[in-house]
């Protein structure tokens, strides 16, 4: 059977390359959107948070729509590939627009807010157009647990290669102080809006290239995968809601969704605060910040590569829980130690090595956890097939996206309000000139407050119960049922021929 034949290396490679476009988009958006709009061109943090929340709320509609549309789509290209081919060009256009608001809007808060909100909504919709079918494709390319882990390991490896490579290039471009045109101040490159245009053009080119490579390299296998049979399903709002609610009936999927909800709350706060922590708390220069992606790519690759091997030996759950504990620890360790007065001061030569070591532990843990969790979702989809007889990869990955994006949007809005009304970070701030009280409040938000939600996430994830033995039984039962259906169809054909 097609689904038990080993996948060629080129298919795994091209599937993994597809992660680059998405990773680059989120790297520039998460890493720089807040500091660009707030510190470089003067939009309030809470308005940035609202714009992001509106975009993610829109994802709550587009994610299940695209997921279920790809589940039920029929074409000569297969279920998933029409979406992969359609996404990259509009995505590149929207990325460019986000970081190039018209000059007439500078100084007009509501105008900037509307520009950011509209283009962020569009950009995330185009990411969904690729991302959900891409993840669904990974789950259906192979049902073999180890091979499925390898596919998502390739996905994670290219994610970290892309994010780390982007980070190094971005911070290299920002090296050296610049004269900011708006106020004439000498500022680091990341605080000068003129420094972003060449970076954005590079991002757009990479997005176009890598997504097209993924679509082309997996097209033959995607075309040969099973497509929906029977009458064409009428996709309505009622159908969407019933289908989404059906995913919650699977206990293990409900656990993964609950854990992911709280994990993404922590992630939203971390992502919003990270560039401010580097710039103002640690007072790092761009030529120092660019070292973190280099350390991160080694650590992330190691984590993503080891994850399938460790899961093969120890099963998915223990690997996932150990990795998530590492994420929880390293995400807040340095900041918490600074609050306690136990971390090197900013003029200490040990500061940068300590931060790099902490960052390596964080990215290593993320690499392990992401491969484990994505593989677990594939196993749950097999469990769903045994119960319902349906392959609904798009539905399950879109349900996960809704939970994650919903909590992430709330977290980024919360972080925006914290920056404006608790931390009280001034606009156009200069590193080294902030009051200590502001820095302390910034550290409290990025450390203990963020870290609390990761502990809740780990507690929920620990309830997961689908182990390798049960999954093997599920696969065997599915194959037996398919064989019985095949024999039944052959018997009907023989009778009809008599």
C-alpha positions, 0 to 999 in steps of 0.5 A: 500500500502507498502509505506504508512505502518509505517516503523518498528523502526529497519529499521529506526535504521539500516538505520541511522547506515549506516551513521556511516561508511561515517561519520567516513571516512569524520571525519578522512579525513577532520579532519586530512588529511591536518595536517597529510600530511603537518605538520607530513610528509611534503607535501605542502598544495597546493599539498594536495589541488590538490590531493583532487580536483582530487579525487572530480573531479573523483566523478563528474563521479562516483556519477551520474554513481552510482546514475543512475546505482542504479536507473536502477539496477535490482536484487533479492536484490533490486535496492540499496543493491548490492551497499551497500554490495559491498562498505565496504571492499575496502573502509576500505583498501583505508582508511588504505592506505591513512594514511600509505604511504611507508617509501620510499616516505617520503621526496619525495613530488611528490611521496607522492602527487601521493600516496595521490591522487590515494588512495583518488580517490579510497576511495571517489569512494568507499564512493560513492558506498555506500553513493548515494544508501544509501541516495536514499534508504532513500528517497524511503523507505517512502513517508510520509513527517514526516516519511521521516524526521525521517529517515533522522533525524536518519541518521543525529543523527548517523552521529553526534554520529559517528563524535563526538565519533571519535573526542573524541577517536582520540584526546584522543589517541593524548594526551601528547607530543611525540618525532617526529622521523623525527626531534626529536622535542617534539610535540602534538600527532596530529603532530606525524605520528606514532600516527595515525596507531591505530586510522586508524585501529579502523576507518576501523573496524567501517566502515566495521561493520556499513555498513554491519549492515545497508545493513543487517537491511534494506535488506528485505524492500529494496528487496520489493521496486519497481524496474525498469520495461520495457526494460533495459536502456542502460547507456551511457555518453549521457544518463548521461548528459541528465539525469543530465541536466533534474534535473536542470529543476526542479526549486526547485532542482536548488535552492537547488543545487545553495545554496549547491554549495556556502555552500560547498565552505564555508564548504571546507574552514572551514574544511581545517582551523579548525584543524590549528585554534585549534592547532595554533590560540587557542593553545589548547591541545588534552585533550581540543580539545577532549571536542568539540566532546562531546559537539557537540554530544549533540548539534547535536543530539538535532538539528537533533531530533528537526528538524522533530518536528519543520518541522511538526509545521512550514514546512521545509523552515523556519526551514532550513533558521533559521538553516543555519543562525545559521551555518553562525553565529557560524562558524566564530563568535569566530574567528571574535571576536578574530580579533576585540580583543573582545574574551578571550586570550589564557591564559584566563580561559574563552577561552575554555568555550566560544569556547565550547559554540560556537561549540555547537551552530554550530553543533546544527545548522548543525544538524537541517539544514541537516535533513531539506535539505535531507527531501526537496530533497525527496519532490523534487523527489516526484515532479519529479515523478509526472512530469516524472513518474520516481523514480530517487532518485539516480540521484537527490542525485548524482546531489547534490553530484556533485555540493557539491563536485565540490565547496568543492574541489575548496574550499579546493584547495583555502584553501591550496593555502591560507595556503602556499602563504597568511598565509605562515604557515611553515611546522613542525610548533610548537604551540606557536612559530608562528609570530602574523602576521601568526596567523592574516592571518590564522584568516582572512581566517577562519573567514571573507573570509569563512563567506562571502560565507555562506551569498550567500548560505542563499540568494539562499536557501530562494528562495525555494518554495515547501511547505507542502500543495503543497507536499500533492497535489503531493502525492495525484496526484501520488496515483490517477494516480497509482490507475488509472493505476491499474484499467486500468491493471485490465480491460485489464486482464478482457478483455483478460480472456473473 
